[in-house]
């Protein structure tokens, strides 16, 4: 009787608050529920937000969808496992064990007696159980800590719980109100994979939902190529196909755009900071292709950055695709292939800085080969082959090598790489082959950690041999030399410190009692107080962007009248800041330390820049060359390793 059965089920659900157990005659009982619940586990109603690690419904509650949590890293606690605990293996204990006294040292001794940990055995030779007890504590077990000299009136003992190095540091980091101590504890913190979600970012309920036996985290961990193949091979029933048709069409289109711009090797869950500049730019390009807008002007600043010549063709096809949709594509570029592929070329020159600012050629690229263009345009000279980038006639021989063994960060396939020293080494390969992973992910942080005690994480590898052949490593990248207008080539290279010393030595400065600090636009005394040495005054515009106007008191010169009255060969300190570096090199030729810095700036091709040019107006290529000049101007030991990340970025053929 179906009606009677239905009434029984309804009554049971009402009495059981939405749950009912059916016991078939002669069979196993079956539990049913009105809610999404089984075996004591309840599931929320699924929605797109349930699969987003940016939404509370989908994110892992422990790491808030980041996939990692800030925790104390045992590798930072024990940077050198070859040392014993008494020899300073445990970094936070190093000072206490060195002194051999104090409350912390007594706790260490008490822990040693309670656990049997030998304080004089190298850390790497201690059993795993003892290492775990030192780092994570003894649970509820207490240790007896003695104080005072044995036999004296002050002698006694106190039973305390040994929490372990990591829990103790974490508690102090969370409880301290001192910013200085917080920084001290933060040295041992690092983003580590979340233990709750295993770095997959989503909560367990969301990860339980599968498509073709794969959850969303597993699909996101696929490369673009594999993900495209997965969705194309997906077998769906008739009704499922009808439901998924529109979504699959979008998935194929978006993956197709990433394939077209040559990013088939990237995994979908790759974090943004680990992408190279070229990869990030091509991802943005792919999203624009996906929008299929028309009538738009796209402005791209050197899209070929970070691309191997093989990938240039793909990039150009993408740009042509944007153009063919009915858009205008404006590209600022030095790359020869891009120039040749353009429909129209506008060339600026003839030189840099004050020598530039003119249009020396405008027309189709084929006309760059005409005698008139070759005569007037440096670009045309290189495109036509009249001028070439010529390498050295003789090659240097290496004196030693650095050998990286077992490199397997990101795309690297557990390889051994030998890098010869004492010569110029070019690391090249197609985009995504593993260049940045090897140099910026493994070599640079490993050497910085070994030589300069840096704390940055090191990519997966076994060991690096030959570090004894270098004494320091210097990374020169394209990050800005300053984030405020106060920073400039003069201040960054320390040339301005020397210039202020020169002005302080002038007779007029001495008679007025001016010291070097008087010629700083950052300090009171010499600067214009109306603009506080900025040369401009900020006017706040409500509901609009702030407006900067030239200071009416100093007329943009940054200094007060008394400071400007001190002159060297007719130039005040403000005039020097407004002078091209090439002229400054002649002006200060008699001062060796200062002249060396200025000549080095000229040698890397920056003679056209003003010494006081604001750092916010310096291009990436110029910033890198300023950094290089500062390092080369220092006294050399002959054992320095310079690591440059694409130094030709932003450079014309002539500058290369």
TADAHU-V273899 format. One record per backbone hydrogen bond with DSSP energy under -0.5 kcal/mol. NH is the residue of the N-H (numbers start at 1). CO is the residue of the C=O. If there is no record, write none. Layout:
BEGIN
nh=NH co=CO
nh=NH co=CO
END
This chain:
BEGIN
nh=5 co=1
nh=6 co=2
nh=7 co=3
nh=8 co=4
nh=9 co=5
nh=10 co=6
nh=11 co=7
nh=12 co=8
nh=13 co=9
nh=14 co=10
nh=15 co=11
nh=16 co=12
nh=17 co=14
nh=18 co=13
nh=19 co=16
nh=20 co=32
nh=22 co=20
nh=22 co=30
nh=23 co=21
nh=24 co=22
nh=24 co=28
nh=27 co=24
nh=30 co=22
nh=32 co=20
nh=34 co=18
nh=37 co=35
nh=38 co=41
nh=41 co=38
nh=43 co=36
nh=50 co=47
nh=51 co=48
nh=52 co=49
nh=55 co=52
nh=58 co=55
nh=59 co=55
nh=60 co=201
nh=64 co=60
nh=65 co=60
nh=66 co=63
nh=69 co=192
nh=71 co=69
nh=71 co=190
nh=73 co=188
nh=74 co=72
nh=76 co=73
nh=77 co=73
nh=78 co=74
nh=83 co=80
nh=85 co=121
nh=86 co=119
nh=88 co=85
nh=89 co=84
nh=91 co=77
nh=91 co=89
nh=93 co=90
nh=94 co=90
nh=94 co=91
nh=97 co=93
nh=98 co=94
nh=99 co=95
nh=100 co=96
nh=101 co=96
nh=106 co=102
nh=107 co=103
nh=108 co=104
nh=109 co=105
nh=110 co=106
nh=111 co=107
nh=112 co=108
nh=113 co=109
nh=114 co=110
nh=115 co=111
nh=116 co=112
nh=119 co=117
nh=121 co=118
nh=123 co=83
nh=124 co=81
nh=125 co=122
nh=126 co=122
nh=126 co=123
nh=131 co=127
nh=132 co=128
nh=133 co=129
nh=134 co=130
nh=135 co=131
nh=136 co=132
nh=137 co=133
nh=138 co=162
nh=141 co=138
nh=143 co=160
nh=145 co=143
nh=145 co=158
nh=146 co=144
nh=147 co=156
nh=152 co=149
nh=155 co=152
nh=156 co=147
nh=158 co=145
nh=160 co=143
nh=160 co=158
nh=162 co=141
nh=162 co=160
nh=163 co=161
nh=165 co=134
nh=166 co=135
nh=167 co=135
nh=168 co=164
nh=169 co=165
nh=170 co=166
nh=171 co=167
nh=172 co=168
nh=173 co=169
nh=174 co=170
nh=175 co=171
nh=176 co=172
nh=179 co=177
nh=182 co=178
nh=183 co=179
nh=184 co=180
nh=185 co=181
nh=186 co=182
nh=187 co=183
nh=187 co=184
nh=188 co=185
nh=189 co=186
nh=190 co=71
nh=192 co=69
nh=192 co=190
nh=194 co=67
nh=198 co=194
nh=199 co=194
nh=200 co=197
nh=202 co=200
nh=203 co=58
nh=206 co=203
nh=207 co=203
nh=208 co=204
nh=209 co=206
nh=211 co=214
nh=214 co=211
nh=219 co=215
nh=220 co=216
nh=221 co=217
nh=222 co=219
nh=224 co=266
nh=225 co=264
nh=227 co=223
nh=228 co=224
nh=229 co=225
nh=230 co=226
nh=231 co=227
nh=232 co=228
nh=233 co=229
nh=234 co=231
nh=236 co=234
nh=241 co=237
nh=242 co=238
nh=243 co=239
nh=244 co=240
nh=245 co=241
nh=248 co=244
nh=249 co=245
nh=250 co=246
nh=251 co=247
nh=252 co=248
nh=253 co=249
nh=254 co=250
nh=255 co=251
nh=256 co=252
nh=257 co=253
nh=258 co=254
nh=259 co=255
nh=260 co=256
nh=261 co=257
nh=262 co=259
nh=263 co=258
nh=266 co=263
nh=268 co=220
nh=268 co=222
nh=269 co=220
nh=270 co=267
nh=274 co=271
nh=275 co=272
nh=280 co=276
nh=281 co=277
nh=282 co=278
nh=283 co=279
nh=284 co=280
nh=285 co=281
nh=286 co=282
nh=287 co=283
nh=288 co=284
nh=289 co=285
nh=290 co=286
nh=291 co=287
nh=292 co=288
nh=292 co=289
nh=293 co=288
nh=295 co=326
nh=298 co=296
nh=298 co=328
nh=300 co=298
nh=300 co=330
nh=302 co=300
nh=302 co=332
nh=305 co=302
nh=307 co=304
nh=311 co=308
nh=312 co=308
nh=313 co=309
nh=314 co=310
nh=315 co=311
nh=316 co=312
nh=317 co=313
nh=318 co=314
nh=319 co=315
nh=320 co=316
nh=321 co=317
nh=322 co=318
nh=323 co=319
nh=324 co=320
nh=325 co=321
nh=325 co=322
nh=326 co=323
nh=327 co=322
nh=327 co=323
nh=328 co=296
nh=330 co=298
nh=330 co=328
nh=331 co=329
nh=332 co=300
nh=333 co=331
nh=339 co=335
nh=340 co=336
nh=341 co=337
nh=342 co=338
nh=342 co=339
nh=345 co=363
nh=347 co=361
nh=349 co=358
nh=351 co=355
nh=355 co=352
nh=356 co=353
nh=358 co=349
nh=360 co=347
nh=360 co=358
nh=361 co=347
nh=363 co=345
nh=367 co=364
nh=368 co=365
nh=369 co=366
nh=370 co=367
nh=374 co=370
nh=375 co=371
nh=376 co=372
nh=377 co=373
nh=381 co=377
nh=382 co=378
nh=383 co=379
nh=384 co=380
nh=385 co=381
nh=386 co=381
nh=387 co=381
nh=390 co=388
nh=399 co=421
nh=400 co=421
nh=402 co=419
nh=403 co=465
nh=404 co=402
nh=404 co=417
nh=405 co=403
nh=405 co=463
nh=407 co=415
nh=408 co=460
nh=412 co=409
nh=414 co=407
nh=414 co=412
nh=415 co=407
nh=417 co=404
nh=419 co=402
nh=419 co=417
nh=420 co=418
nh=421 co=400
nh=425 co=423
nh=427 co=425
nh=428 co=426
nh=433 co=430
nh=438 co=434
nh=439 co=435
nh=440 co=436
nh=441 co=436
nh=442 co=438
nh=443 co=438
nh=444 co=439
nh=446 co=442
nh=447 co=443
nh=448 co=444
nh=449 co=445
nh=450 co=446
nh=451 co=447
nh=452 co=448
nh=453 co=449
nh=454 co=448
nh=459 co=441
nh=462 co=405
nh=463 co=405
nh=465 co=403
nh=469 co=466
nh=470 co=467
nh=471 co=639
nh=472 co=639
nh=474 co=641
nh=476 co=643
nh=477 co=475
nh=487 co=484
nh=489 co=613
nh=490 co=611
nh=492 co=488
nh=493 co=489
nh=494 co=491
nh=495 co=490
nh=496 co=490
nh=498 co=494
nh=499 co=495
nh=500 co=496
nh=501 co=497
nh=502 co=498
nh=503 co=499
nh=504 co=500
nh=505 co=501
nh=505 co=502
nh=506 co=502
nh=506 co=503
nh=509 co=506
nh=510 co=506
nh=511 co=507
nh=512 co=508
nh=513 co=509
nh=513 co=510
nh=514 co=509
nh=518 co=515
nh=519 co=516
nh=520 co=517
nh=523 co=520
nh=527 co=523
nh=528 co=558
nh=529 co=527
nh=532 co=528
nh=533 co=528
nh=534 co=531
nh=537 co=549
nh=539 co=547
nh=540 co=538
nh=542 co=540
nh=544 co=541
nh=547 co=539
nh=549 co=537
nh=549 co=547
nh=551 co=535
nh=555 co=551
nh=557 co=554
nh=560 co=526
nh=564 co=560
nh=565 co=561
nh=566 co=563
nh=567 co=565
nh=568 co=571
nh=569 co=567
nh=571 co=568
nh=576 co=572
nh=577 co=573
nh=578 co=574
nh=579 co=576
nh=581 co=609
nh=582 co=607
nh=583 co=580
nh=584 co=580
nh=585 co=581
nh=586 co=582
nh=587 co=583
nh=588 co=584
nh=589 co=586
nh=591 co=588
nh=592 co=590
nh=595 co=591
nh=596 co=592
nh=597 co=593
nh=598 co=594
nh=599 co=595
nh=600 co=596
nh=601 co=597
nh=602 co=598
nh=603 co=599
nh=604 co=600
nh=605 co=602
nh=606 co=601
nh=609 co=606
nh=611 co=579
nh=612 co=577
nh=613 co=610
nh=615 co=487
nh=617 co=614
nh=618 co=615
nh=623 co=619
nh=624 co=620
nh=625 co=621
nh=626 co=622
nh=627 co=623
nh=628 co=624
nh=629 co=625
nh=630 co=626
nh=631 co=627
nh=632 co=628
nh=633 co=629
nh=634 co=631
nh=641 co=472
nh=642 co=640
nh=643 co=474
nh=644 co=642
nh=645 co=476
nh=646 co=644
nh=649 co=646
nh=651 co=648
nh=655 co=652
nh=656 co=652
END
